[in-house]
Amino acid sequence: MRRVLELALLLVLTTMLVQCTEKTKRMNIVSMQAHKATHAHYDSIISMEKLKEMGIDKGTLLKHIALQENAWNGGDFRDDQSTPQYMPTETDFQLTIPLVEYYLTTHSYNQPSSKLFQERIKYVFGTRLKMDKTKGYEGIGSDGDFSFALPYYAIYKDRFITYNWLLRDLLSIEGDKIKLKSQVFQQIKALNDFIFYNDMKAFKLLENLQAQGDDDGLGTPYNGVDILDDLFSTYRYYQSPKLNQWYFLRHVDEPFDFVNRIFDKAPNNNIIAHTLLIETIENNTTGKKHDYYDDHFANYIYDLMRDENDMNSKHFTLQQKAQIFCYFANSEHKMREKYRQYITSNLWDPMPWTCLIMLRCKEVYQYARTHKYFGISSPKIMEEMKQEGFSEESDGPDPE
């Protein structure tokens, strides 16, 4: 009897184990199916069949890869001129779009809303999209015609920005397979994440990503540093303090390039003051480290007021110079209040630059005063700066 009970118990345990195993297996299958549903599979190796599914014709792709080998021919008189230079066409660009779309789709790209897509492009690039649905994309800042020299393109349907890449930067041919260069696509995704969401991880990625592969004689591949540099210097995107700081430090030995960007003219001739650039200079100024502020920023303003040393190359009018003077006075007042102890210890000049401009650029000062400092500065700040300068036995800073 005991033997029978032992066998019965063993049978029950075996049945339970089988049921648990089957249940676990079913749970694993469900889990895998759920994972597949939420995470599209990505493979950097693409078969020709997959390529066709993506809407890319193999023959056309191979043809244009071969044509692009001659894209840099004849660029220099020392180069071989026997083979005509190939100028990439719109077809070359169109071949890249499905590849970028594939990568972004399989890498959790957070597609912005149509409203955010258009707003951020206007905010960053300073241009409004035409949203011409007949093509499905447009060159940012273009007149509608395709140009391979134009870097950035906005893709309407999937709402992303891509760069006008040469195919050899995006992929390589390995037998009957296409191998994507993942690092380049990481760069494109980081560009989108930074532009649409001001993602600081994406910014860091762009800052550190270098071109993938060896130099093959077809020009220098466009890398993350180039992207950041272009966003600031070419597209004049000054609304990101992080990007401003990055550019400031990268070009700290070229101060005129930075300070000359602070003030500009709008198409209607109104003054444009990029105050975040002023803040960048202020953030890099301390009580003991203010040479950049004095020698480059303040000196630039002083020379601009006096039309000296070609600093007024933008031909600011008297009114505009008076407005610029007010912006500078605000900044200097803030800095001198913040580092007051260094003035009393003679690490800063006792006379403010603002006061020096009042004395030596009287026409500018009087114009600003007559117009009540345009609401940019205040009589209180100006009076404090004036009294501070006149109360000290100093000839003021020494403009070079």
Secondary structure, DSSP 8 states (H G I E B T S, - for coil): -HHHHHHHHHHHHHHHHHHHHHHHHHHHHHHHHHHHHHS----SEEEHHHHHHTT--HHHHHHHHHHHTTTTTTSSTTS--SS------HHHHHHHHHHHHHHHHTTT-----HHHHHHHHHHHHS------TTTSEEETT--SS--TT--EEEETTTTEEEE---HHHHEEEETTEEEE-HHHHHHHHHHHHHHHH--HHHHHHHHH----S---SS-----HHHHHHHHHHTT-----HHHHHHHHHHTTT-HHHHHTTSEEE-TTS-EEE-HHHHHHHHHT--SS--HIIIIIIIHHHHHHHTT-TTTTTT---HHHHHHHHHHHHHHHHHHHHHTHHHHHTTSS-SS-HHHHHHHH-HHHHHHHHHTGGGGTS-HHHHHHHHHHHHTSS-------
